[in-house]
Amino acid sequence: MMRMLLLMLTTCWPPSWVMGQTESALHWSELPPLPGKLGFAGPFAGAHNGVLIVGGGANFPDKMPWEGGNKVWHEDVYVLDKPDGTWKVVGKLPRRLGYGVSLSTDQGLVCLGGSDSQQHYQECFLLRWEDGTLKTSALPSLPKACANFCGAILSNTLYVVGGIETPTATVAMKTFWSLDLRDSSASWRELETWPGPPRMLAVAAVQDNSFYMVGGASLSDDGQGKPVRKYEKDAYRYRPEQGWTRVVDLPHPVVAAPTPAPTLGLTQFFVIGGDDGMHVNLISPALHPGFAKSIFAYDTTLDAWRANGQVPASHVTTTAVPWHGGFVVPSGEIRPGVRSTTVWIGQPRR
């Protein structure tokens, strides 16, 4: 009976569920901007004991990359204690670092892998906010060095997928690792991988007792040792003990959207903005209009996407952080080479 009801809902649901434009389920407003003038791409971001934490990341402080500017990684960690508060520098990461995975837990902000100007890293650590002080402790290292990957937490288990192993990699990683947060002696496990191509900068999500991986970019060699991106729109669902299945594709490719994807209720998650690749090699980076602002909601019961309004500004290579009843998108990249200090919070409309 339940299967028949779901089939009827899927069959009779209006076509607008897939392609129609609706008002966003999220209302967006600005929090205090990060200090400084530039902002950061790839910062570690999350929440612990009520405060918002943002640290590390990279930017171009002197010149844009097309002008010969060098990317610079950072190590400062900032904390915001309330939505109308003031950002404060409270410490530093173990090294200059960015483009890893960061996930909020009750134990602290989990920071996994990442890169600096020279290499990618296996090391993982926990940032904790305790008694007004930032504290750091070690976590088990990843099986391999990795950056530009994504992850999420399902039933107290960390899951991370894809990425690239070195700064000059011309093939993305096809890796799926898990770490049980309930077991202090646990190490990372290598799991069965998804049926699609290797990728980096995908979006991870957890909903309906499953882990999802959506979009991202696969890589190939241009013949001169440089990576070429293929923008992907395929999506996959992983159920522990059951494995991977492919779900319906995104309406268009999405790369480096904020991750893990925000959720609403028990059956939906949102892919917010991201790079759809529309302007790659078509215009000068200096003239890039900014990344796609579209929001798509995925319904796990219907296996369908629906357009769900727009974000005011699309920030990529950053984290979506649950905080104060909404989802914070801190800093990030707003067009190639250009970062923003703006911090957005999306909250469910009432």
C-alpha positions in Angstrom: 0.0 0.0 0.0 2.8 2.5 0.9 4.7 1.7 -2.3 1.5 2.3 -4.3 0.8 5.6 -2.6 4.4 6.8 -3.2 4.1 5.8 -6.9 0.8 7.8 -7.2 2.4 10.8 -5.6 5.4 10.7 -7.9 3.2 10.2 -11.0 0.7 12.9 -10.1 3.0 15.5 -8.7 2.9 18.6 -10.9 5.7 19.0 -13.4 6.8 22.2 -11.5 8.3 19.9 -8.9 11.2 19.2 -11.3 11.7 22.5 -13.2 9.3 25.1 -11.7 10.4 28.2 -9.9 9.1 28.7 -6.4 9.8 31.1 -3.6 12.8 29.9 -1.6 12.0 28.0 1.6 14.9 29.9 3.1 14.9 33.6 4.1 18.4 35.1 3.7 20.0 37.9 5.8 23.5 39.1 6.6 25.5 38.5 9.8 28.5 40.7 10.7 31.1 40.3 7.9 34.5 38.7 8.6 37.3 41.1 9.5 39.5 42.4 6.7 38.8 43.4 3.1 39.1 40.2 1.1 37.5 37.1 2.8 38.6 33.5 2.2 37.9 30.6 -0.1 38.1 27.1 1.4 38.0 28.1 5.1 37.2 25.6 7.9 33.9 26.6 9.4 31.5 25.3 11.9 29.9 25.7 15.3 30.7 24.5 18.8 29.2 25.4 22.2 27.1 28.1 20.6 29.8 30.0 18.7 30.4 30.2 15.0 34.0 29.4 14.1 35.8 30.3 10.8 39.5 29.7 10.2 42.1 29.4 7.5 41.3 29.5 3.8 43.1 31.3 1.0 42.9 34.5 -1.1 44.9 36.7 -3.5 46.0 39.7 -1.3 48.1 41.5 -4.0 46.9 40.7 -7.5 44.2 38.6 -9.1 45.5 35.3 -10.6 45.1 36.5 -14.2 47.4 39.4 -13.3 50.0 37.1 -11.9 49.0 37.2 -8.3 49.9 34.4 -5.9 47.4 32.6 -3.7 48.1 32.9 0.0 46.9 30.5 2.7 46.0 31.7 6.2 45.9 30.3 9.7 43.9 32.8 11.9 40.7 31.5 13.5 37.7 33.8 14.1 34.8 33.4 16.5 31.3 35.0 16.5 29.4 34.4 19.7 26.0 35.7 18.6 24.3 36.9 15.4 24.7 40.6 16.3 28.1 40.1 17.9 31.6 41.0 16.8 34.1 38.6 15.2 37.3 38.1 17.2 40.6 36.4 16.4 40.9 33.7 19.0 43.8 31.5 17.8 45.4 29.8 14.8 45.1 26.6 13.0 48.0 24.1 13.3 49.3 25.5 10.0 48.2 27.7 7.1 45.5 25.6 5.7 42.3 25.5 3.5 40.1 23.5 1.2 39.6 20.6 3.7 36.3 19.3 5.1 34.8 20.8 8.2 31.9 19.4 10.1 30.2 20.5 13.4 29.9 18.0 16.2 29.1 18.1 19.9 32.7 17.3 20.5 34.0 20.2 18.4 34.6 21.3 14.9 36.1 18.4 12.9 38.7 19.6 10.4 39.9 17.1 7.8 42.8 17.2 5.4 43.2 20.3 3.2 46.1 22.1 1.5 48.6 24.9 1.7 50.7 26.4 -1.1 53.0 23.4 -1.3 51.0 20.2 -0.6 47.9 18.4 0.5 47.5 16.8 4.0 46.3 13.7 5.7 46.2 15.2 9.2 42.9 15.8 10.9 42.1 17.7 14.1 39.3 19.0 16.3 38.7 22.7 17.2 36.9 23.1 20.5 35.5 26.2 22.1 35.7 25.8 25.9 35.5 28.4 28.6 36.2 31.2 26.1 39.3 29.5 24.7 40.0 27.8 21.4 41.6 24.3 22.0 42.9 21.9 19.4 43.2 18.1 19.6 44.3 15.4 17.1 42.0 13.1 15.2 43.0 10.0 13.1 44.7 10.9 9.9 43.0 10.2 6.5 44.2 7.2 4.5 45.7 9.6 2.0 46.4 13.3 1.6 43.3 15.0 0.3 41.8 18.4 -0.5 38.7 19.7 -2.3 36.6 16.8 -1.1 33.3 16.8 0.8 31.7 15.0 3.7 28.8 14.8 6.2 27.9 13.0 9.4 25.3 10.2 9.5 24.4 8.4 12.7 27.7 9.5 14.4 29.8 8.3 11.5 31.9 10.7 9.4 31.7 10.0 5.6 34.0 11.8 3.1 34.2 11.4 -0.7 36.4 12.3 -3.6 38.9 15.2 -3.7 42.4 15.4 -5.2 45.6 14.0 -3.6 48.1 16.6 -4.9 47.9 20.2 -6.1 48.8 19.2 -9.6 46.5 16.2 -9.9 44.9 15.6 -13.3 42.6 12.8 -12.0 40.2 13.2 -9.1 40.0 10.6 -6.4 37.4 7.9 -6.3 37.5 7.3 -2.5 34.9 6.9 0.1 36.0 6.8 3.8 34.3 6.6 7.1 35.2 7.2 10.7 33.1 6.1 13.7 32.9 9.1 16.1 31.6 6.9 19.0 34.8 4.8 19.1 37.8 6.7 20.4 40.2 4.0 19.1 38.6 3.9 15.6 40.5 4.6 12.4 39.3 5.5 8.9 37.7 2.7 6.9 37.8 2.5 3.1 34.3 1.7 1.7 32.8 0.7 -1.6 32.8 3.7 -4.0 29.9 5.1 -6.0 29.2 3.9 -9.6 30.0 7.2 -11.3 33.3 8.9 -12.3 35.9 10.2 -9.7 35.3 13.8 -8.7 36.2 16.7 -6.5 34.2 19.7 -5.1 30.9 17.8 -4.8 28.1 18.5 -2.4 27.5 16.0 0.5 24.2 15.7 2.3 22.6 13.5 4.9 18.8 12.9 4.9 16.4 10.0 5.3 19.0 7.8 6.9 21.2 8.1 3.9 24.4 9.9 2.7 24.2 11.7 -0.6 26.9 13.0 -3.0 25.8 15.5 -5.7 27.6 17.1 -8.6 31.2 18.1 -8.5 33.9 18.0 -11.1 35.8 15.2 -12.7 39.3 15.8 -14.1 41.3 14.9 -17.2 44.8 15.7 -18.5 44.9 18.4 -21.2 47.9 16.7 -22.8 50.3 19.2 -21.2 50.0 17.9 -17.7 47.3 20.4 -16.6 43.9 19.4 -15.2 40.7 20.0 -17.2 37.4 20.0 -15.4 34.2 18.3 -16.5 31.2 19.8 -14.6 29.0 17.0 -13.3 25.3 16.9 -12.4 24.9 13.2 -11.4 23.8 12.4 -7.9 24.1 9.3 -5.7 22.6 7.9 -2.5 24.5 5.6 0.0 22.6 3.5 2.5 24.9 1.8 5.1 24.8 -2.0 4.7 23.0 -1.5 1.3 25.5 0.5 -0.8 25.2 3.1 -3.5 22.3 3.8 -5.9 22.1 6.6 -8.5 19.3 9.1 -8.0 17.9 11.7 -10.5 20.4 14.1 -11.9 20.6 17.8 -10.9 18.9 20.1 -13.4 22.3 21.5 -14.3 26.0 20.8 -13.2 27.0 22.2 -9.8 30.6 22.4 -8.5 31.8 23.7 -5.1 28.5 24.7 -3.7 28.3 25.1 0.1 28.5 21.7 1.8 27.1 19.8 3.6 23.8 20.7 2.1 21.3 22.3 4.4 18.3 20.2 5.2 14.6 20.9 5.9 12.2 18.5 7.6 12.8 14.7 7.1 12.9 14.5 3.3 14.5 17.6 1.7 18.0 19.1 1.3 19.1 22.1 -0.7 21.9 22.7 -3.2 22.7 26.4 -3.0 24.3 28.2 -5.9 27.6 26.7 -7.0 29.6 27.0 -10.2 27.6 25.6 -13.2 30.5 26.0 -15.6 28.5 28.3 -18.0 31.2 30.9 -18.2 34.3 28.7 -18.4 36.6 29.7 -21.3 33.9 32.0 -22.7 34.8 35.3 -21.0 37.8 36.8 -19.2 37.8 35.9 -15.5 37.9 39.7 -14.8 34.4 40.0 -16.4 32.9 36.9 -14.8 29.4 37.9 -13.5 29.5 35.6 -10.5 28.3 32.0 -9.9 24.8 30.7 -10.3 22.4 31.8 -7.6 19.8 29.1 -8.1 18.7 26.9 -5.2 17.4 23.4 -5.9 15.6 21.3 -3.3 15.8 17.5 -3.5 13.0 15.4 -2.2 14.2 12.0 -1.0 10.8 10.4 -1.2 9.9 11.6 -4.7 13.5 11.4 -6.1 13.0 14.8 -7.7 14.5 18.3 -7.8 12.6 21.5 -7.6 13.8 25.0 -8.2 13.5 26.8 -4.8 14.3 30.5 -5.3 17.7 32.1 -5.3 20.5 32.9 -2.8 21.3 36.7 -2.7 24.9 36.0 -3.7 26.5 32.6 -4.6 29.5 31.7 -2.5 31.5 28.6 -3.5 34.3 26.6 -1.8 32.8 27.2 1.7 30.8 25.3 4.3 27.1 25.4 5.2 27.0 25.6 9.0 23.8 24.9 11.1 23.6 27.8 13.6 20.8 29.7 15.4 18.0 27.9 13.7 19.4 28.4 10.2 22.4 27.7 7.9 25.3 30.0 7.7 27.4 30.4 4.5 30.6 32.2 5.6 32.9 34.0 3.2 33.9 31.9 0.2 34.5 32.8 -3.5 32.0 34.8 -5.4 33.7 34.7 -8.8 37.0 33.4 -10.0 39.8 34.7 -7.7 37.5 37.0 -5.8 36.5 36.3 -2.2 33.9 38.0 0.0 33.8 38.9 3.7 30.0 38.6 3.7 28.4 36.0 6.0 24.9 34.9 5.0 22.4 33.0 7.1 19.4 31.3 5.6 16.5 30.5 7.9 13.3 28.6 7.2 10.4 30.9 6.3 7.6 30.8 8.8 
